[in-house]
Amino acid sequence: MSDPITSAPQHLPTRIADVGGIPIHRAIPQRALRKVGAWCFLDHAGPADPAPPGMQVGPHPHIGLQTFTWMIRGEVLHRDSLGSEQIIRPGQVNLMTAGRGIAHSEESQQPWHIHATQLWIALPDSHRFCEPRFQHYPELPQTRVGDFDATVLAGEALGLTSPAEVHSPLMGVDLHAADLGKGAKAVMPLRTNFEHAVLVLSGSVSVNGEALPLEQLLYIPQGADSVEFTCVAGSRLIVIGGEPMDEAIIIWWNFVARTSQEVHEARDQWEACLRGENDENSRFGNPVASTLAPTHAPSLDGMSLRASK
Protein backbone atom coordinates (compact mmCIF):
# COMPACT_ATOMS: atom_id res chain seq x y z
CA MET A 1 0.00 0.00 0.00
CA SER A 2 1.16 3.54 -0.75
CA ASP A 3 1.90 6.01 1.99
CA PRO A 4 -0.48 8.95 2.45
CA ILE A 5 0.11 11.98 0.25
CA THR A 6 2.70 14.42 1.53
CA SER A 7 3.35 18.06 0.67
CA ALA A 8 5.93 17.07 -1.96
CA PRO A 9 5.27 15.75 -5.50
CA GLN A 10 4.80 12.00 -5.39
CA HIS A 11 4.90 9.16 -7.92
CA LEU A 12 2.01 6.75 -7.43
CA PRO A 13 1.55 3.41 -9.21
CA THR A 14 -1.56 2.70 -11.26
CA ARG A 15 -3.24 -0.70 -11.16
CA ILE A 16 -4.57 -2.92 -13.91
CA ALA A 17 -8.33 -3.39 -14.16
CA ASP A 18 -10.74 -4.59 -16.83
CA VAL A 19 -13.52 -2.52 -18.38
CA GLY A 20 -15.74 -4.24 -20.93
CA GLY A 21 -13.01 -6.68 -21.90
CA ILE A 22 -10.30 -4.01 -22.26
CA PRO A 23 -7.36 -3.85 -19.81
CA ILE A 24 -6.93 -0.37 -18.40
CA HIS A 25 -4.61 1.47 -16.01
CA ARG A 26 -6.56 2.89 -13.05
CA ALA A 27 -4.75 5.87 -11.54
CA ILE A 28 -7.46 7.28 -9.25
CA PRO A 29 -8.83 6.42 -6.73
CA GLN A 30 -6.22 4.66 -4.65
CA ARG A 31 -5.39 4.51 -0.98
CA ALA A 32 -2.85 7.33 -1.17
CA LEU A 33 -4.94 9.58 -3.41
CA ARG A 34 -8.73 9.56 -3.32
CA LYS A 35 -9.17 12.52 -5.63
CA VAL A 36 -7.47 15.51 -7.28
CA GLY A 37 -9.75 18.47 -6.77
CA ALA A 38 -13.17 17.08 -7.69
CA TRP A 39 -11.63 14.51 -10.07
CA CYS A 40 -12.25 11.24 -8.23
CA PHE A 41 -11.55 8.62 -10.91
CA LEU A 42 -9.08 8.30 -13.78
CA ASP A 43 -8.84 5.32 -16.13
CA HIS A 44 -6.47 5.10 -19.10
CA ALA A 45 -7.68 2.63 -21.74
CA GLY A 46 -5.29 1.48 -24.45
CA PRO A 47 -3.84 2.10 -26.84
CA ALA A 48 -5.24 -1.31 -27.71
CA ASP A 49 -6.44 -3.24 -30.75
CA PRO A 50 -8.73 -5.84 -29.20
CA ALA A 51 -10.45 -8.61 -31.09
CA PRO A 52 -14.06 -7.96 -32.13
CA PRO A 53 -16.33 -6.75 -30.67
CA GLY A 54 -13.89 -4.56 -28.73
CA MET A 55 -15.03 -2.86 -25.54
CA GLN A 56 -18.57 -3.81 -24.56
CA VAL A 57 -19.95 -2.32 -21.33
CA GLY A 58 -23.59 -3.21 -20.69
CA PRO A 59 -26.10 -0.86 -19.05
CA HIS A 60 -25.04 0.16 -15.55
CA PRO A 61 -26.01 2.97 -13.16
CA HIS A 62 -24.34 6.06 -11.73
CA ILE A 63 -25.22 8.58 -9.03
CA GLY A 64 -23.56 11.71 -7.67
CA LEU A 65 -20.94 12.23 -10.38
CA GLN A 66 -20.13 13.27 -13.92
CA THR A 67 -18.46 10.80 -16.30
CA PHE A 68 -15.97 12.54 -18.58
CA THR A 69 -14.66 10.62 -21.62
CA TRP A 70 -11.80 11.95 -23.77
CA MET A 71 -11.36 9.94 -26.96
CA ILE A 72 -7.93 9.77 -28.58
CA ARG A 73 -8.31 6.83 -30.97
CA GLY A 74 -11.27 4.69 -31.94
CA GLU A 75 -15.02 5.25 -31.63
CA VAL A 76 -17.47 4.32 -28.86
CA LEU A 77 -21.28 4.41 -28.94
CA HIS A 78 -22.90 5.87 -25.82
CA ARG A 79 -26.54 5.13 -24.97
CA ASP A 80 -28.31 6.17 -21.78
CA SER A 81 -31.62 6.11 -19.93
CA LEU A 82 -32.45 9.63 -21.14
CA GLY A 83 -32.62 8.28 -24.69
CA SER A 84 -29.26 9.77 -25.72
CA GLU A 85 -27.37 7.94 -28.46
CA GLN A 86 -23.99 9.39 -29.42
CA ILE A 87 -20.81 8.11 -31.04
CA ILE A 88 -17.71 9.73 -29.60
CA ARG A 89 -14.79 10.12 -32.01
CA PRO A 90 -11.14 11.17 -31.56
CA GLY A 91 -10.73 14.71 -30.27
CA GLN A 92 -14.18 14.75 -28.67
CA VAL A 93 -15.57 14.66 -25.13
CA ASN A 94 -18.71 13.00 -23.77
CA LEU A 95 -19.91 14.44 -20.45
CA MET A 96 -22.67 12.61 -18.60
CA THR A 97 -24.04 14.19 -15.43
CA ALA A 98 -25.56 11.45 -13.32
CA GLY A 99 -26.94 13.66 -10.56
CA ARG A 100 -29.75 11.77 -8.78
CA GLY A 101 -29.33 8.82 -11.14
CA ILE A 102 -28.74 7.65 -14.71
CA ALA A 103 -27.81 4.43 -16.54
CA HIS A 104 -25.76 4.02 -19.71
CA SER A 105 -23.89 1.59 -21.94
CA GLU A 106 -20.69 1.91 -23.98
CA GLU A 107 -19.87 -0.10 -27.10
CA SER A 108 -16.78 0.04 -29.33
CA GLN A 109 -17.40 0.59 -33.03
CA GLN A 110 -15.40 -0.95 -35.88
CA PRO A 111 -12.45 -1.26 -36.35
CA TRP A 112 -12.45 -1.81 -32.55
CA HIS A 113 -9.18 -0.12 -31.58
CA ILE A 114 -9.35 2.19 -28.60
CA HIS A 115 -7.29 4.80 -26.78
CA ALA A 116 -9.11 7.00 -24.29
CA THR A 117 -9.27 8.33 -20.78
CA GLN A 118 -12.39 8.21 -18.67
CA LEU A 119 -12.63 10.34 -15.59
CA TRP A 120 -15.27 10.96 -12.95
CA ILE A 121 -15.98 14.30 -11.33
CA ALA A 122 -17.56 14.13 -7.88
CA LEU A 123 -20.51 16.49 -7.88
CA PRO A 124 -20.51 18.95 -4.97
CA ASP A 125 -23.29 18.65 -2.42
CA SER A 126 -25.13 21.53 -4.13
CA HIS A 127 -25.47 19.57 -7.40
CA ARG A 128 -25.33 15.88 -6.56
CA PHE A 129 -29.13 15.40 -6.69
CA CYS A 130 -29.59 17.41 -9.90
CA GLU A 131 -31.49 16.03 -12.87
CA PRO A 132 -29.34 13.81 -15.12
CA ARG A 133 -27.99 15.23 -18.36
CA PHE A 134 -25.83 14.18 -21.31
CA GLN A 135 -23.67 16.57 -23.35
CA HIS A 136 -21.40 15.93 -26.32
CA TYR A 137 -18.54 18.29 -27.21
CA PRO A 138 -17.19 17.73 -30.74
CA GLU A 139 -14.85 20.74 -30.57
CA LEU A 140 -12.61 21.91 -27.75
CA PRO A 141 -10.29 24.95 -27.46
CA GLN A 142 -6.72 24.37 -28.57
CA THR A 143 -3.43 26.23 -28.30
CA ARG A 144 0.32 25.65 -28.25
CA VAL A 145 2.50 25.24 -25.17
CA GLY A 146 6.15 25.06 -26.15
CA ASP A 147 6.45 22.14 -28.57
CA PHE A 148 3.09 20.67 -27.54
CA ASP A 149 -0.38 20.88 -29.02
CA ALA A 150 -2.66 21.55 -26.05
CA THR A 151 -6.39 20.83 -25.82
CA VAL A 152 -8.28 22.31 -22.87
CA LEU A 153 -10.66 19.52 -21.90
CA ALA A 154 -12.31 21.00 -18.82
CA GLY A 155 -12.30 24.22 -16.83
CA GLU A 156 -9.92 27.10 -17.46
CA ALA A 157 -6.26 26.69 -18.44
CA LEU A 158 -3.69 28.37 -20.69
CA GLY A 159 -5.98 31.37 -21.14
CA LEU A 160 -8.78 29.23 -22.60
CA THR A 161 -12.05 27.87 -21.23
CA SER A 162 -13.54 24.51 -22.12
CA PRO A 163 -17.27 24.47 -22.98
CA ALA A 164 -17.76 21.35 -20.82
CA GLU A 165 -20.23 22.19 -18.04
CA VAL A 166 -18.67 21.38 -14.68
CA HIS A 167 -19.64 22.45 -11.16
CA SER A 168 -16.34 22.71 -9.30
CA PRO A 169 -13.15 24.74 -9.87
CA LEU A 170 -11.00 22.35 -11.88
CA MET A 171 -9.01 21.93 -15.08
CA GLY A 172 -7.98 19.23 -17.54
CA VAL A 173 -5.52 19.55 -20.43
CA ASP A 174 -4.30 17.06 -23.05
CA LEU A 175 -0.73 17.69 -24.29
CA HIS A 176 0.51 16.03 -27.47
CA ALA A 177 4.10 16.49 -28.64
CA ALA A 178 4.11 17.27 -32.32
CA ASP A 179 6.30 15.01 -34.45
CA LEU A 180 9.08 17.47 -35.19
CA GLY A 181 11.73 14.82 -35.67
CA LYS A 182 13.20 15.80 -32.31
CA GLY A 183 12.27 15.86 -28.67
CA ALA A 184 9.67 18.28 -27.30
CA LYS A 185 9.77 20.62 -24.34
CA ALA A 186 7.34 22.95 -22.59
CA VAL A 187 6.78 24.80 -19.34
CA MET A 188 3.10 24.83 -18.40
CA PRO A 189 1.77 27.37 -15.90
CA LEU A 190 -0.25 26.01 -12.96
CA ARG A 191 -2.63 27.62 -10.49
CA THR A 192 -1.02 27.64 -7.05
CA ASN A 193 -4.36 27.10 -5.29
CA PHE A 194 -4.96 23.89 -7.30
CA GLU A 195 -3.54 20.45 -6.69
CA HIS A 196 -2.58 18.66 -9.93
CA ALA A 197 -1.75 15.26 -11.34
CA VAL A 198 0.02 14.14 -14.52
CA LEU A 199 -0.44 10.84 -16.35
CA VAL A 200 1.55 9.80 -19.43
CA LEU A 201 -0.70 8.32 -22.13
CA SER A 202 2.00 7.39 -24.65
CA GLY A 203 5.68 7.89 -25.35
CA SER A 204 8.50 8.76 -22.98
CA VAL A 205 8.09 11.81 -20.74
CA SER A 206 10.10 13.53 -18.02
CA VAL A 207 8.46 15.94 -15.59
CA ASN A 208 10.65 18.55 -13.93
CA GLY A 209 13.69 16.57 -15.05
CA GLU A 210 12.52 13.21 -13.67
CA ALA A 211 11.23 10.35 -15.82
CA LEU A 212 7.53 9.58 -15.39
CA PRO A 213 6.83 5.97 -16.45
CA LEU A 214 3.61 5.08 -18.25
CA GLU A 215 2.33 3.09 -15.28
CA GLN A 216 2.70 5.91 -12.73
CA LEU A 217 0.71 9.01 -11.79
CA LEU A 218 2.54 12.13 -10.61
CA TYR A 219 0.69 14.04 -7.90
CA ILE A 220 1.64 17.74 -7.51
CA PRO A 221 0.29 19.39 -4.33
CA GLN A 222 -0.86 22.99 -4.04
CA GLY A 223 1.78 25.70 -4.35
CA ALA A 224 3.43 24.84 -7.67
CA ASP A 225 3.17 27.64 -10.23
CA SER A 226 4.50 25.69 -13.23
CA VAL A 227 5.62 22.29 -14.43
CA GLU A 228 8.22 21.41 -17.09
CA PHE A 229 7.80 18.57 -19.58
CA THR A 230 10.38 17.03 -21.90
CA CYS A 231 9.65 14.04 -24.10
CA VAL A 232 10.26 12.21 -27.33
CA ALA A 233 8.21 13.28 -30.34
CA GLY A 234 4.70 11.91 -30.46
CA SER A 235 4.35 11.55 -26.68
CA ARG A 236 1.05 12.38 -25.02
CA LEU A 237 0.01 13.20 -21.46
CA ILE A 238 -2.96 14.49 -19.51
CA VAL A 239 -2.82 17.08 -16.72
CA ILE A 240 -5.73 17.43 -14.30
CA GLY A 241 -6.17 19.73 -11.33
CA GLY A 242 -8.58 21.52 -9.07
CA GLU A 243 -9.18 23.15 -5.74
CA PRO A 244 -9.01 20.46 -3.05
CA MET A 245 -12.52 19.13 -2.45
CA ASP A 246 -13.12 19.18 1.29
CA GLU A 247 -16.34 17.15 1.13
CA ALA A 248 -15.93 13.56 2.31
CA ILE A 249 -17.30 11.07 -0.23
CA ILE A 250 -17.93 7.36 -0.63
CA ILE A 251 -16.92 5.80 -3.94
CA TRP A 252 -18.49 2.36 -4.29
CA TRP A 253 -18.91 0.56 -7.61
CA ASN A 254 -20.38 3.21 -9.96
CA PHE A 255 -21.72 5.47 -7.22
CA VAL A 256 -20.38 8.60 -5.52
CA ALA A 257 -22.31 9.26 -2.32
CA ARG A 258 -21.97 10.73 1.15
CA THR A 259 -23.53 8.03 3.32
CA SER A 260 -23.76 4.26 3.38
CA GLN A 261 -27.56 4.55 3.31
CA GLU A 262 -27.45 6.38 -0.03
CA VAL A 263 -25.35 3.60 -1.53
CA HIS A 264 -27.65 0.85 -0.24
CA GLU A 265 -30.74 2.65 -1.53
CA ALA A 266 -29.24 3.26 -4.99
CA ARG A 267 -28.09 -0.36 -5.25
CA ASP A 268 -31.51 -1.68 -4.25
CA GLN A 269 -33.25 0.61 -6.74
CA TRP A 270 -31.00 -0.51 -9.57
CA GLU A 271 -31.55 -4.17 -8.80
CA ALA A 272 -35.31 -3.50 -8.69
CA CYS A 273 -35.02 -2.04 -12.19
CA LEU A 274 -33.34 -5.22 -13.40
CA ARG A 275 -36.16 -7.29 -11.90
CA GLY A 276 -38.68 -5.26 -13.91
CA GLU A 277 -39.96 -3.46 -10.83
CA ASN A 278 -39.13 -0.07 -12.33
CA ASP A 279 -41.77 2.68 -12.30
CA GLU A 280 -42.00 6.11 -13.91
CA ASN A 281 -40.48 7.73 -10.83
CA SER A 282 -37.38 5.52 -10.78
CA ARG A 283 -34.15 7.45 -10.33
CA PHE A 284 -32.56 5.46 -13.17
CA GLY A 285 -35.15 6.34 -15.81
CA ASN A 286 -36.08 4.23 -18.80
CA PRO A 287 -34.21 1.08 -19.84
CA VAL A 288 -31.10 1.76 -21.94
CA ALA A 289 -31.66 0.89 -25.62
CA SER A 290 -28.75 -1.53 -25.76
CA THR A 291 -28.60 -5.17 -26.82
CA LEU A 292 -25.99 -5.82 -24.12
CA ALA A 293 -26.99 -7.46 -20.87
CA PRO A 294 -27.21 -5.01 -17.95
CA THR A 295 -24.69 -5.27 -15.13
CA HIS A 296 -25.84 -6.39 -11.70
CA ALA A 297 -24.50 -4.53 -8.68
CA PRO A 298 -22.02 -6.34 -6.40
CA SER A 299 -23.18 -7.48 -2.99
CA LEU A 300 -22.88 -5.14 -0.04
CA ASP A 301 -23.14 -7.94 2.51
CA GLY A 302 -20.63 -7.46 5.28
CA MET A 303 -19.24 -4.22 3.81
CA SER A 304 -18.59 -1.16 5.93
CA LEU A 305 -18.75 2.03 3.87
CA ARG A 306 -17.26 5.22 5.24
CA ALA A 307 -16.94 8.62 3.66
CA SER A 308 -13.42 9.98 3.36
CA LYS A 309 -11.62 12.96 1.93
C-alpha positions as CSV (number, residue, x, y, z in Angstrom):
1,M,0.0,0.0,0.0
2,S,1.2,3.5,-0.8
3,D,1.9,6.0,2.0
4,P,-0.5,8.9,2.5
5,I,0.1,12.0,0.3
6,T,2.7,14.4,1.5
7,S,3.3,18.1,0.7
8,A,5.9,17.1,-2.0
9,P,5.3,15.8,-5.5
10,Q,4.8,12.0,-5.4
11,H,4.9,9.2,-7.9
12,L,2.0,6.7,-7.4
13,P,1.5,3.4,-9.2
14,T,-1.6,2.7,-11.3
15,R,-3.2,-0.7,-11.2
16,I,-4.6,-2.9,-13.9
17,A,-8.3,-3.4,-14.2
18,D,-10.7,-4.6,-16.8
19,V,-13.5,-2.5,-18.4
20,G,-15.7,-4.2,-20.9
21,G,-13.0,-6.7,-21.9
22,I,-10.3,-4.0,-22.3
23,P,-7.4,-3.9,-19.8
24,I,-6.9,-0.4,-18.4
25,H,-4.6,1.5,-16.0
26,R,-6.6,2.9,-13.1
27,A,-4.8,5.9,-11.5
28,I,-7.5,7.3,-9.2
29,P,-8.8,6.4,-6.7
30,Q,-6.2,4.7,-4.7
31,R,-5.4,4.5,-1.0
32,A,-2.8,7.3,-1.2
33,L,-4.9,9.6,-3.4
34,R,-8.7,9.6,-3.3
35,K,-9.2,12.5,-5.6
36,V,-7.5,15.5,-7.3
37,G,-9.8,18.5,-6.8
38,A,-13.2,17.1,-7.7
39,W,-11.6,14.5,-10.1
40,C,-12.3,11.2,-8.2
41,F,-11.6,8.6,-10.9
42,L,-9.1,8.3,-13.8
43,D,-8.8,5.3,-16.1
44,H,-6.5,5.1,-19.1
45,A,-7.7,2.6,-21.7
46,G,-5.3,1.5,-24.5
47,P,-3.8,2.1,-26.8
48,A,-5.2,-1.3,-27.7
49,D,-6.4,-3.2,-30.8
50,P,-8.7,-5.8,-29.2
51,A,-10.5,-8.6,-31.1
52,P,-14.1,-8.0,-32.1
53,P,-16.3,-6.7,-30.7
54,G,-13.9,-4.6,-28.7
55,M,-15.0,-2.9,-25.5
56,Q,-18.6,-3.8,-24.6
57,V,-20.0,-2.3,-21.3
58,G,-23.6,-3.2,-20.7
59,P,-26.1,-0.9,-19.0
60,H,-25.0,0.2,-15.6
61,P,-26.0,3.0,-13.2
62,H,-24.3,6.1,-11.7
63,I,-25.2,8.6,-9.0
64,G,-23.6,11.7,-7.7
65,L,-20.9,12.2,-10.4
66,Q,-20.1,13.3,-13.9
67,T,-18.5,10.8,-16.3
68,F,-16.0,12.5,-18.6
69,T,-14.7,10.6,-21.6
70,W,-11.8,12.0,-23.8
71,M,-11.4,9.9,-27.0
72,I,-7.9,9.8,-28.6
73,R,-8.3,6.8,-31.0
74,G,-11.3,4.7,-31.9
75,E,-15.0,5.3,-31.6
76,V,-17.5,4.3,-28.9
77,L,-21.3,4.4,-28.9
78,H,-22.9,5.9,-25.8
79,R,-26.5,5.1,-25.0
80,D,-28.3,6.2,-21.8
81,S,-31.6,6.1,-19.9
82,L,-32.4,9.6,-21.1
83,G,-32.6,8.3,-24.7
84,S,-29.3,9.8,-25.7
85,E,-27.4,7.9,-28.5
86,Q,-24.0,9.4,-29.4
87,I,-20.8,8.1,-31.0
88,I,-17.7,9.7,-29.6
89,R,-14.8,10.1,-32.0
90,P,-11.1,11.2,-31.6
91,G,-10.7,14.7,-30.3
92,Q,-14.2,14.8,-28.7
93,V,-15.6,14.7,-25.1
94,N,-18.7,13.0,-23.8
95,L,-19.9,14.4,-20.5
96,M,-22.7,12.6,-18.6
97,T,-24.0,14.2,-15.4
98,A,-25.6,11.4,-13.3
99,G,-26.9,13.7,-10.6
100,R,-29.7,11.8,-8.8
101,G,-29.3,8.8,-11.1
102,I,-28.7,7.6,-14.7
103,A,-27.8,4.4,-16.5
104,H,-25.8,4.0,-19.7
105,S,-23.9,1.6,-21.9
106,E,-20.7,1.9,-24.0
107,E,-19.9,-0.1,-27.1
108,S,-16.8,0.0,-29.3
109,Q,-17.4,0.6,-33.0
110,Q,-15.4,-0.9,-35.9
111,P,-12.5,-1.3,-36.3
112,W,-12.5,-1.8,-32.6
113,H,-9.2,-0.1,-31.6
114,I,-9.4,2.2,-28.6
115,H,-7.3,4.8,-26.8
116,A,-9.1,7.0,-24.3
117,T,-9.3,8.3,-20.8
118,Q,-12.4,8.2,-18.7
119,L,-12.6,10.3,-15.6
120,W,-15.3,11.0,-13.0
121,I,-16.0,14.3,-11.3
122,A,-17.6,14.1,-7.9
123,L,-20.5,16.5,-7.9
124,P,-20.5,18.9,-5.0
125,D,-23.3,18.7,-2.4
126,S,-25.1,21.5,-4.1
127,H,-25.5,19.6,-7.4
128,R,-25.3,15.9,-6.6
129,F,-29.1,15.4,-6.7
130,C,-29.6,17.4,-9.9
131,E,-31.5,16.0,-12.9
132,P,-29.3,13.8,-15.1
133,R,-28.0,15.2,-18.4
134,F,-25.8,14.2,-21.3
135,Q,-23.7,16.6,-23.3
136,H,-21.4,15.9,-26.3
137,Y,-18.5,18.3,-27.2
138,P,-17.2,17.7,-30.7
139,E,-14.9,20.7,-30.6
140,L,-12.6,21.9,-27.7
141,P,-10.3,24.9,-27.5
142,Q,-6.7,24.4,-28.6
143,T,-3.4,26.2,-28.3
144,R,0.3,25.7,-28.2
145,V,2.5,25.2,-25.2
146,G,6.1,25.1,-26.2
147,D,6.4,22.1,-28.6
148,F,3.1,20.7,-27.5
149,D,-0.4,20.9,-29.0
150,A,-2.7,21.5,-26.1
151,T,-6.4,20.8,-25.8
152,V,-8.3,22.3,-22.9
153,L,-10.7,19.5,-21.9
154,A,-12.3,21.0,-18.8
155,G,-12.3,24.2,-16.8
156,E,-9.9,27.1,-17.5
157,A,-6.3,26.7,-18.4
158,L,-3.7,28.4,-20.7
159,G,-6.0,31.4,-21.1
160,L,-8.8,29.2,-22.6
161,T,-12.0,27.9,-21.2
162,S,-13.5,24.5,-22.1
163,P,-17.3,24.5,-23.0
164,A,-17.8,21.4,-20.8
165,E,-20.2,22.2,-18.0
166,V,-18.7,21.4,-14.7
167,H,-19.6,22.5,-11.2
168,S,-16.3,22.7,-9.3
169,P,-13.2,24.7,-9.9
170,L,-11.0,22.4,-11.9
171,M,-9.0,21.9,-15.1
172,G,-8.0,19.2,-17.5
173,V,-5.5,19.5,-20.4
174,D,-4.3,17.1,-23.1
175,L,-0.7,17.7,-24.3
176,H,0.5,16.0,-27.5
177,A,4.1,16.5,-28.6
178,A,4.1,17.3,-32.3
179,D,6.3,15.0,-34.4
180,L,9.1,17.5,-35.2
181,G,11.7,14.8,-35.7
182,K,13.2,15.8,-32.3
183,G,12.3,15.9,-28.7
184,A,9.7,18.3,-27.3
185,K,9.8,20.6,-24.3
186,A,7.3,22.9,-22.6
187,V,6.8,24.8,-19.3
188,M,3.1,24.8,-18.4
189,P,1.8,27.4,-15.9
190,L,-0.3,26.0,-13.0
191,R,-2.6,27.6,-10.5
192,T,-1.0,27.6,-7.1
193,N,-4.4,27.1,-5.3
194,F,-5.0,23.9,-7.3
195,E,-3.5,20.4,-6.7
196,H,-2.6,18.7,-9.9
197,A,-1.7,15.3,-11.3
198,V,0.0,14.1,-14.5
199,L,-0.4,10.8,-16.4
200,V,1.5,9.8,-19.4
201,L,-0.7,8.3,-22.1
202,S,2.0,7.4,-24.6
203,G,5.7,7.9,-25.4
204,S,8.5,8.8,-23.0
205,V,8.1,11.8,-20.7
206,S,10.1,13.5,-18.0
207,V,8.5,15.9,-15.6
208,N,10.7,18.6,-13.9
209,G,13.7,16.6,-15.1
210,E,12.5,13.2,-13.7
211,A,11.2,10.4,-15.8
212,L,7.5,9.6,-15.4
213,P,6.8,6.0,-16.4
214,L,3.6,5.1,-18.2
215,E,2.3,3.1,-15.3
216,Q,2.7,5.9,-12.7
217,L,0.7,9.0,-11.8
218,L,2.5,12.1,-10.6
219,Y,0.7,14.0,-7.9
220,I,1.6,17.7,-7.5
221,P,0.3,19.4,-4.3
222,Q,-0.9,23.0,-4.0
223,G,1.8,25.7,-4.3
224,A,3.4,24.8,-7.7
225,D,3.2,27.6,-10.2
226,S,4.5,25.7,-13.2
227,V,5.6,22.3,-14.4
228,E,8.2,21.4,-17.1
229,F,7.8,18.6,-19.6
230,T,10.4,17.0,-21.9
231,C,9.6,14.0,-24.1
232,V,10.3,12.2,-27.3
233,A,8.2,13.3,-30.3
234,G,4.7,11.9,-30.5
235,S,4.3,11.6,-26.7
236,R,1.0,12.4,-25.0
237,L,0.0,13.2,-21.5
238,I,-3.0,14.5,-19.5
239,V,-2.8,17.1,-16.7
240,I,-5.7,17.4,-14.3
241,G,-6.2,19.7,-11.3
242,G,-8.6,21.5,-9.1
243,E,-9.2,23.2,-5.7
244,P,-9.0,20.5,-3.0
245,M,-12.5,19.1,-2.4
246,D,-13.1,19.2,1.3
247,E,-16.3,17.2,1.1
248,A,-15.9,13.6,2.3
249,I,-17.3,11.1,-0.2
250,I,-17.9,7.4,-0.6
251,I,-16.9,5.8,-3.9
252,W,-18.5,2.4,-4.3
253,W,-18.9,0.6,-7.6
254,N,-20.4,3.2,-10.0
255,F,-21.7,5.5,-7.2
256,V,-20.4,8.6,-5.5
257,A,-22.3,9.3,-2.3
258,R,-22.0,10.7,1.2
259,T,-23.5,8.0,3.3
260,S,-23.8,4.3,3.4
261,Q,-27.6,4.5,3.3
262,E,-27.4,6.4,0.0
263,V,-25.3,3.6,-1.5
264,H,-27.6,0.8,-0.2
265,E,-30.7,2.7,-1.5
266,A,-29.2,3.3,-5.0
267,R,-28.1,-0.4,-5.3
268,D,-31.5,-1.7,-4.3
269,Q,-33.3,0.6,-6.7
270,W,-31.0,-0.5,-9.6
271,E,-31.5,-4.2,-8.8
272,A,-35.3,-3.5,-8.7
273,C,-35.0,-2.0,-12.2
274,L,-33.3,-5.2,-13.4
275,R,-36.2,-7.3,-11.9
276,G,-38.7,-5.3,-13.9
277,E,-40.0,-3.5,-10.8
278,N,-39.1,-0.1,-12.3
279,D,-41.8,2.7,-12.3
280,E,-42.0,6.1,-13.9
281,N,-40.5,7.7,-10.8
282,S,-37.4,5.5,-10.8
283,R,-34.1,7.5,-10.3
284,F,-32.6,5.5,-13.2
285,G,-35.1,6.3,-15.8
286,N,-36.1,4.2,-18.8
287,P,-34.2,1.1,-19.8
288,V,-31.1,1.8,-21.9
289,A,-31.7,0.9,-25.6
290,S,-28.7,-1.5,-25.8
291,T,-28.6,-5.2,-26.8
292,L,-26.0,-5.8,-24.1
293,A,-27.0,-7.5,-20.9
294,P,-27.2,-5.0,-18.0
295,T,-24.7,-5.3,-15.1
296,H,-25.8,-6.4,-11.7
297,A,-24.5,-4.5,-8.7
298,P,-22.0,-6.3,-6.4
299,S,-23.2,-7.5,-3.0
300,L,-22.9,-5.1,0.0
301,D,-23.1,-7.9,2.5
302,G,-20.6,-7.5,5.3
303,M,-19.2,-4.2,3.8
304,S,-18.6,-1.2,5.9
305,L,-18.8,2.0,3.9
306,R,-17.3,5.2,5.2
307,A,-16.9,8.6,3.7
308,S,-13.4,10.0,3.4
309,K,-11.6,13.0,1.9
